[in-house]
């Protein structure tokens, strides 16, 4: 029973680490300032 609990905790920890890594990667792309990765163009870009 304890082994199953440890494995479940380890699996949840692994999933949390992967999710945090993906979030960090997406945040890094968003702050890079490169608008090629955005789905919608900025409104102020069209008004110039």
GIZI-V581189 format. One record per residue. D_CENTER is the distance of its C-alpha to the mean C-alpha in whole Angstrom. Layout:
((D_CENTER) (D_CENTER))
//
This chain:
((33) (32) (31) (29) (27) (26) (25) (23) (21) (20) (19) (17) (16) (15) (12) (11) (11) (9) (6) (6) (6) (3) (2) (5) (5) (5) (7) (9) (10) (10) (13) (14) (17) (17) (18) (18) (14) (15) (16) (19) (21) (22) (25) (27) (26) (29) (31) (32))
//
